[in-house]
Amino acid sequence: MKYFFTYNGLLSVLFVFVFYTFSHSQNINVTYQYTSFGGLLQYDSELLITEDLAQFKVDFEGETFEKDGTEFQLHGQHYIVNYDYDTEKFTEQRQLDEYQVKASWLYNPEWTITDETKTILGYTVRKATKINNMDGTTFAWFTTDIPVEAGPFKYAGLPGLILEFYYSNANNKCVATEIDMNSDKTLEDISAAFEISKDELNNLENNKKAIKKRIRKANR
Protein backbone atom coordinates (compact mmCIF):
# COMPACT_ATOMS: atom_id res chain seq x y z
CA MET A 1 0.00 0.00 0.00
CA LYS A 2 1.36 3.42 -0.94
CA TYR A 3 0.90 6.50 1.25
CA PHE A 4 2.10 10.06 0.86
CA PHE A 5 2.76 11.98 4.10
CA THR A 6 2.91 15.77 4.33
CA TYR A 7 4.24 17.74 7.28
CA ASN A 8 4.56 21.56 7.33
CA GLY A 9 4.30 21.70 3.55
CA LEU A 10 7.13 19.19 2.93
CA LEU A 11 6.29 16.09 0.88
CA SER A 12 7.94 12.78 1.40
CA VAL A 13 7.03 9.55 -0.33
CA LEU A 14 6.92 6.38 1.68
CA PHE A 15 6.11 2.90 0.49
CA VAL A 16 4.52 1.21 3.45
CA PHE A 17 3.16 -2.30 3.52
CA VAL A 18 0.80 -2.52 6.44
CA PHE A 19 -0.49 -5.81 7.77
CA TYR A 20 -2.94 -5.77 10.65
CA THR A 21 -4.11 -8.64 12.78
CA PHE A 22 -7.73 -8.30 13.74
CA SER A 23 -7.73 -9.39 17.37
CA HIS A 24 -11.17 -8.24 18.43
CA SER A 25 -13.34 -11.08 19.70
CA GLN A 26 -16.54 -9.57 18.29
CA ASN A 27 -17.47 -7.89 15.04
CA ILE A 28 -17.54 -4.10 14.89
CA ASN A 29 -20.57 -2.36 13.37
CA VAL A 30 -20.34 1.29 12.30
CA THR A 31 -23.40 3.39 11.44
CA TYR A 32 -22.84 6.24 8.98
CA GLN A 33 -25.12 9.11 7.99
CA TYR A 34 -24.91 10.22 4.37
CA THR A 35 -26.14 13.73 3.55
CA SER A 36 -26.49 15.64 0.29
CA PHE A 37 -28.28 18.67 -1.13
CA GLY A 38 -27.43 20.76 1.91
CA GLY A 39 -28.91 18.18 4.28
CA LEU A 40 -32.24 17.82 2.45
CA LEU A 41 -31.33 14.24 1.60
CA GLN A 42 -29.98 11.96 4.29
CA TYR A 43 -29.98 8.27 5.08
CA ASP A 44 -28.10 5.81 7.28
CA SER A 45 -25.95 2.88 6.19
CA GLU A 46 -23.78 0.35 8.02
CA LEU A 47 -20.27 -1.07 7.82
CA LEU A 48 -19.70 -4.45 9.46
CA ILE A 49 -16.04 -5.18 10.25
CA THR A 50 -15.00 -8.81 10.73
CA GLU A 51 -11.69 -10.64 10.93
CA ASP A 52 -11.43 -11.27 7.18
CA LEU A 53 -13.34 -8.48 5.48
CA ALA A 54 -15.56 -5.44 5.86
CA GLN A 55 -19.09 -5.33 4.45
CA PHE A 56 -20.89 -2.07 3.67
CA LYS A 57 -24.64 -2.14 3.08
CA VAL A 58 -26.83 0.55 1.51
CA ASP A 59 -30.58 0.14 1.79
CA PHE A 60 -32.12 3.46 0.67
CA GLU A 61 -35.76 3.36 -0.44
CA GLY A 62 -35.65 6.57 -2.49
CA GLU A 63 -37.00 10.01 -1.75
CA THR A 64 -38.63 13.05 -3.35
CA PHE A 65 -37.79 16.54 -2.12
CA GLU A 66 -37.84 20.14 -3.28
CA LYS A 67 -34.94 22.59 -3.48
CA ASP A 68 -35.18 26.16 -4.75
CA GLY A 69 -38.55 25.44 -6.35
CA THR A 70 -37.32 22.35 -8.19
CA GLU A 71 -38.52 18.86 -7.31
CA PHE A 72 -35.93 16.10 -7.16
CA GLN A 73 -36.76 12.40 -7.21
CA LEU A 74 -34.01 10.01 -6.16
CA HIS A 75 -34.37 6.33 -6.87
CA GLY A 76 -33.69 3.79 -4.15
CA GLN A 77 -30.31 2.13 -3.80
CA HIS A 78 -29.81 -1.38 -2.48
CA TYR A 79 -26.36 -2.91 -2.67
CA ILE A 80 -23.58 -4.59 -0.69
CA VAL A 81 -19.85 -3.89 -0.95
CA ASN A 82 -17.27 -6.26 0.53
CA TYR A 83 -13.65 -5.28 1.05
CA ASP A 84 -11.02 -7.99 1.57
CA TYR A 85 -8.08 -6.70 3.61
CA ASP A 86 -5.58 -9.26 2.31
CA THR A 87 -6.30 -9.01 -1.42
CA GLU A 88 -7.27 -5.29 -1.33
CA LYS A 89 -10.23 -6.24 -3.50
CA PHE A 90 -13.76 -4.82 -3.54
CA THR A 91 -16.74 -7.02 -4.48
CA GLU A 92 -20.07 -5.28 -5.03
CA GLN A 93 -23.44 -7.04 -5.26
CA ARG A 94 -26.50 -5.41 -6.81
CA GLN A 95 -30.02 -6.54 -7.63
CA LEU A 96 -30.89 -7.01 -11.30
CA ASP A 97 -34.64 -7.62 -11.34
CA GLU A 98 -35.04 -11.18 -9.99
CA TYR A 99 -31.30 -11.87 -10.07
CA GLN A 100 -28.31 -10.85 -7.97
CA VAL A 101 -25.11 -9.89 -9.75
CA LYS A 102 -21.65 -8.94 -8.50
CA ALA A 103 -18.33 -7.58 -9.75
CA SER A 104 -14.86 -7.48 -8.18
CA TRP A 105 -11.90 -5.16 -8.67
CA LEU A 106 -8.60 -4.31 -7.04
CA TYR A 107 -8.39 -1.06 -5.09
CA ASN A 108 -4.98 0.56 -4.86
CA PRO A 109 -5.45 4.28 -4.14
CA GLU A 110 -2.72 6.81 -3.52
CA TRP A 111 -3.74 8.69 -0.40
CA THR A 112 -1.88 11.74 0.85
CA ILE A 113 -1.93 11.71 4.66
CA THR A 114 -1.65 15.11 6.33
CA ASP A 115 -0.88 16.14 9.90
CA GLU A 116 -4.33 17.73 10.40
CA THR A 117 -6.45 16.10 13.13
CA LYS A 118 -9.83 16.44 14.83
CA THR A 119 -12.18 14.29 16.90
CA ILE A 120 -15.15 12.16 15.79
CA LEU A 121 -17.15 10.12 18.33
CA GLY A 122 -14.29 10.51 20.79
CA TYR A 123 -11.70 9.14 18.36
CA THR A 124 -8.77 11.20 17.13
CA VAL A 125 -8.94 11.19 13.33
CA ARG A 126 -6.41 12.30 10.76
CA LYS A 127 -7.05 13.87 7.38
CA ALA A 128 -6.11 12.20 4.11
CA THR A 129 -6.75 13.34 0.54
CA LYS A 130 -7.08 11.64 -2.84
CA ILE A 131 -7.56 13.18 -6.28
CA ASN A 132 -10.64 11.98 -8.21
CA ASN A 133 -11.49 12.61 -11.85
CA MET A 134 -15.14 13.58 -11.32
CA ASP A 135 -15.42 14.88 -7.77
CA GLY A 136 -12.15 16.79 -7.50
CA THR A 137 -10.50 15.88 -4.21
CA THR A 138 -11.80 13.30 -1.74
CA PHE A 139 -11.17 14.17 1.91
CA ALA A 140 -11.18 11.24 4.36
CA TRP A 141 -10.76 11.29 8.14
CA PHE A 142 -9.49 8.04 9.65
CA THR A 143 -8.53 6.76 13.10
CA THR A 144 -5.64 4.44 13.87
CA ASP A 145 -7.39 3.62 17.17
CA ILE A 146 -9.36 1.12 15.05
CA PRO A 147 -6.54 -0.18 12.81
CA VAL A 148 -8.63 -1.62 10.00
CA GLU A 149 -8.06 -0.53 6.39
CA ALA A 150 -11.77 -0.07 5.66
CA GLY A 151 -14.42 2.59 5.31
CA PRO A 152 -17.89 3.39 3.97
CA PHE A 153 -19.02 2.95 0.37
CA LYS A 154 -15.95 2.13 -1.79
CA TYR A 155 -13.24 3.80 0.27
CA ALA A 156 -10.46 1.94 2.04
CA GLY A 157 -6.69 1.62 2.06
CA LEU A 158 -5.76 3.92 4.94
CA PRO A 159 -3.98 2.70 8.12
CA GLY A 160 -7.17 3.00 10.15
CA LEU A 161 -10.96 3.06 9.91
CA ILE A 162 -12.44 5.91 7.84
CA LEU A 163 -15.03 7.77 9.95
CA GLU A 164 -15.82 10.61 7.54
CA PHE A 165 -15.41 11.55 3.90
CA TYR A 166 -16.57 14.32 1.56
CA TYR A 167 -15.64 15.85 -1.79
CA SER A 168 -14.31 19.23 -2.86
CA ASN A 169 -16.64 19.50 -5.88
CA ALA A 170 -19.84 17.95 -4.51
CA ASN A 171 -22.20 18.72 -1.66
CA ASN A 172 -22.04 15.20 -0.23
CA LYS A 173 -20.82 14.05 3.15
CA CYS A 174 -20.67 10.74 5.02
CA VAL A 175 -19.82 10.63 8.73
CA ALA A 176 -19.93 7.92 11.40
CA THR A 177 -22.64 8.46 14.01
CA GLU A 178 -22.32 5.27 16.08
CA ILE A 179 -19.75 2.51 16.64
CA ASP A 180 -20.70 -0.81 18.23
CA MET A 181 -17.47 -2.53 19.26
CA ASN A 182 -19.26 -5.77 20.25
CA SER A 183 -21.78 -6.36 17.49
CA ASP A 184 -23.56 -9.67 17.09
CA LYS A 185 -24.39 -8.93 13.44
CA THR A 186 -23.04 -11.29 10.78
CA LEU A 187 -22.01 -10.94 7.16
CA GLU A 188 -24.51 -11.42 4.37
CA ASP A 189 -23.39 -14.15 1.97
CA ILE A 190 -23.01 -12.84 -1.60
CA SER A 191 -21.14 -15.84 -3.02
CA ALA A 192 -24.11 -17.05 -5.07
CA ALA A 193 -24.46 -13.82 -7.07
CA PHE A 194 -23.72 -14.03 -10.80
CA GLU A 195 -20.28 -12.66 -11.73
CA ILE A 196 -20.11 -9.79 -14.23
CA SER A 197 -17.49 -7.17 -15.09
CA LYS A 198 -17.07 -3.86 -13.26
CA ASP A 199 -17.95 -1.97 -16.45
CA GLU A 200 -21.18 -3.95 -16.73
CA LEU A 201 -21.99 -3.22 -13.08
CA ASN A 202 -21.40 0.49 -13.60
CA ASN A 203 -23.86 0.46 -16.53
CA LEU A 204 -26.24 -2.17 -15.23
CA GLU A 205 -29.41 -0.82 -16.82
CA ASN A 206 -27.86 -0.61 -20.31
CA ASN A 207 -26.38 -4.12 -19.99
CA LYS A 208 -29.43 -5.69 -18.38
CA LYS A 209 -30.67 -7.66 -21.39
CA ALA A 210 -27.30 -9.24 -22.21
CA ILE A 211 -26.52 -10.08 -18.58
CA LYS A 212 -29.90 -11.71 -17.96
CA LYS A 213 -29.45 -13.78 -21.13
CA ARG A 214 -26.11 -15.07 -19.81
CA ILE A 215 -27.63 -15.86 -16.41
CA ARG A 216 -30.47 -17.86 -17.93
CA LYS A 217 -28.01 -19.76 -20.10
CA ALA A 218 -25.79 -20.55 -17.10
CA ASN A 219 -28.80 -21.81 -15.11
CA ARG A 220 -29.94 -24.31 -17.72
N, C-alpha and C positions, 0 to 999 in steps of 0.2 A: 504494500500500500504506500502511495506517495503522498507526502504532506509538504506544504510550504509554510514556514513559520516567519512571522514578521514581528520585530521588536524595534520600537522607536524609529520606524521608517526604514530600517535595514532589512534586506531580504536575504535569507539563507535557504538553500535547498537541501532537504534531508530526505533520504530514502529510508523509510522506517518500515520494518515488517513486524506487525503487532499481532501477537497470538494471546488470546485471553482464555482462561479456563473458567467456565461458568460454574461457580461453586454453590450457588444458592439452592437450597433444598426445595423451594417452591417456585412456581412460575411467577413472573412479574407481569402485571397488566397495567398499561398506561392509557388513560382516557385523554383524548385531544379534542379541542374545539377549533373547528375551521370556520373562519369568517371571511366574507367578501362583500363587495358593494357597500363599503362603509359600515358594515355590521348589519345590514338589512338581511343578508343571508348568513345563516350559521347552522351548523350541525355538528354532532359529536361522532367520533370514530375511536377505535381501540387498537392498540398494539399489544400483542401477547408475546412475551419474551420467554423462550424455553432454552434448554441446554444446547440444542442443535441449531435452532433457527428462530427467527422472529416472524410473526404473522400479523399483518395489518388488514383490518376489515372495514370496508365502507358500506354502509347500508342506509342510503339517503333516498327518501321516497319522492323527492321532487317538490318544487314550491313555486308559487306565483307571487310576485311582489311588484310594487310600483316605485319608481325612482325618477324624480324630476318630470312627472307627468307621463312617463313611459312605462308600460307594463312589460315585465320580464317573466318568462316562463322557463324554469329550469327542469330538465328531465331528471328522473331518479337515477342514482348510481348504486350499483350493487356489485362489488368485486372483492377479491382477496389477493393480497400480495405477500408471498413468502420471501424471506431473505436468508440465505444460507451463509453463515459466518465463514466456514472453511473454504467454500468454492467462490465466495463473493458473487453469487448468482441470485438474481431475482426470478421468481416464477409468479406470473399473474394469472388468475382464473376469472373468467367472465361468463355470464349467461348469454347464450345464443338461442333464443326461443326455448325449445324444450331440451336443448343440449348445453353442456358445460364444456368450455374450451379453455386452453391455457397456452402460454408462451413463456419461454425462459431466455434470459440474456445475462451476460457478464456485466458487472458494474464496477468500473475502475475510475472514479472521479479524481480530479486534482483539486483538493481543497487547500485554501490558504488560511492557516490558523493564526489569528491575531492575539494580542495580549489584552484585549478588551474583555471585561467580565461583568456579570450582574448576577442576580439571584432569581430563580424560578422555583416555587414550591419548596423553598428552603435549601435548594441545591445551588451551589456556585456553578455557573455555566460560563462557557467561553465562546467567543464569536469566531465563526469560520465563514469564508466566502467562496463562491464558485461561480464562474462565468457561464451563463446559458445563452443559447442563440436567440430564443424567443422572449424570455422574461428578463433579460439583462443580467443582473447579478442576483444569485441566491444567497441569502444570509441565514446561517444556521447557528443555533446556540446549543451547545452540548455540555454534558457533565461527565467528568471522569470518575465521579463518585459511584456511577453505575457503568462500569467499564464494558459496555456491549456496543459493538459497531453497528447499531441499528437506529431506525427512526421512522417517522410516519410517512405514509404514501410511498414514494420510491426514492427515499433519501437514506443513505447509510455511508459507511466508510470512514467515520471519524472515530478517534480513540475514546469514545464515550457515547452514551445515549443522547440523541437529539431531542430536546424538549421544546424547541420553537424553530420555525422557519418562516420566511417571507421573501418577497421579491422586490427588486428596485423599480421594475416597470409595471407592476400589477398590484391592485389593491386587495391582495389575498394574504391571509395570515393563519398559521396553525400553531397552537400553543398547548402544552400539556396542562390539564386542570386537576388531574388526580393520578396518583401512583399507588397501586396495591402491590406491596412487596411479597405478599403471601397469597397469591391468587390460586383458586382451585379450578380455574378455567383451563380447557384443553384445546389443542389445535384442531382445526377442521381439516379433514383429509381431502386433498384435492388431486390425489394420484390418479383417479379414474377419469379425469377430464381429458378431452381429445386434444392432442398436441398440434399446434399451428405455429406459424412464424410470428415474430414480433411485428413485422410490417402488416401482416394480416390482422393481428390483434388491434393495432392502432387504427385500422380502417375496417373495423368489423362489419359495419352495415354494408359497405360496398362489396365486401368479400363474402357476404352471408351465403349466397346461393351456391358458390363453388365449395365453400367449407362444408355446408350441410350435405352436399352431394358426396363428398369424400367420407363424411361420417357414416352416412347410410351404406356406402359401399363397404366400409371397414366392419360394419355390424352385421353384414350378411353371413 
